[in-house]
Amino acid sequence: MKTQKFVFDLNCKFAIYVPTTVDVDRVDMGVAERVKKYVMERMATWFGGSTSTPAVGAWVSESGKTVYENVNIVYAYCTSAQAITEFENVIALCEYVKKEMSQEAVTLEYNGQVKFI
C-alpha cells in the first residue's frame, strides 16, 4: 500500500459570517453579494483559497428584537504560520464587513472559537 505524503498541514481555519442584511434587518442582496465576494477574494489571497456556504442565523439585536437572516459563511483553511501572519488582517476584514453593512457585530470563527467583532 502506498502512503500519502502531505506537502503541508492546513491546521487552522478562519470563518467570517457575512450577513445579507444592512442596518440590522434590511435585506440588501446587492451589498451582501459584493461584500461576500470581497471577503472571499481577500481570504483567497491570504490563504490560497476560500469557500462560501449559505446558512440561516438568528440573533438578538441591541433593541431586543430577534433577527432572522440568511448568511454566507466564508471560510479558509491555513497553516499556523499564515494564521499568525494574517490574523490582524482578518480582524480588519471583519471590521470592514461590520462597517460596510452597518451591523452591530460580525461573527468570526477561528479554530472553532467564536468571536464577535
N, C-alpha and C positions, 0 to 999 in steps of 0.2 A: 504494500500500500504506500502510495506517495504521500508525503506530508506537505501540508500547505505552509509556505513561508510568507509571512506578512512583512511588508516593507515598513509600515509604521502603524502605531496604535492610536486610533481616534477615541480617546478615553474620556473626553469632555463633551458636553452638549449645552448649547445656548438655545433658548426658545423665547421668542417675543410674540405676545398675543396682540395682534393688530385688530382693533375693533372695526366695525362697519358703520359706527355712529360718530357724529361730531356733536359738540356741545351736550355731552352726556347721553342724549337719547334720540337725536335726529339722524335718521339713516341718510347717508350720502355715499352711494356706491362709487361715484367718480373719484372722490377724495380717497376712499378706502382702497380702491384698486391701485391708484397712483402711489399711495404710501406703502402698500404691501409690496409692490414691485420694487420700490426704492429699498425697503428693508431686505428683500431677497438679494438684490444686487450688491448691497454693502456686505452682507454676510457671505455671499459667494466670493466676493473679492478678498475678504479677510481669511476665509477658511477653505476655499476651493470649491464650494458648492453650498446650496441651501435648498430646502424643501418647504412647501406650504401645504397645510392641510386644513380644511374647514372644520369648525366646531360651533356649538351653541353654548353661550355662557349666560350666567345671571349674577348680578352683584347688587349691593345696596348702595345707592348714591348718598352723597352728603345730606340730601334733603329727606332721606329715609325711604325713598321710593325704590322698589326692586325693578331693575332694568334688565330686560332680556334682550340679547343681541347675538347675531352671527359674528363670529370672529374667524380670523385666519391665523393659525399658529405657524409662524415661520421659524424653522429651526435649522441648526447646522451642528455637525459634529466636528471636533477639532482635537489637536494634541494639547497636552498640558502647557507646552511652551506657547502655542498660539493663544490659548485661553489667557495666560498671564499677559502676553503682549497686547492683546486686543480688548481686554476687559473694560478699560475706560472708554474705548470707542463704542462698545456695546451699550454701556450705560448712557452715553451721549446719544446714541441712536434711539434708545427708549425715550429720552427727554425730547428728541425731535418728534417722535410719534405723538407723545403727550401734548406738545405744543401745537403741532400741525392739526391735530384732530380735536383740540380743546377738551381734553379728557382730565378727569380728576386724578387718575392714575393709570399706568400701563403695567401689565404683568410681565415680568421677566422670570423665566425659569432657568436656573443654572445647576446642572448636575442633579436635578430632582428637587432642588430647593427653590421655593417661590419667593420673589421679592417684588414689592410694589414700588414703582418708580414714579 
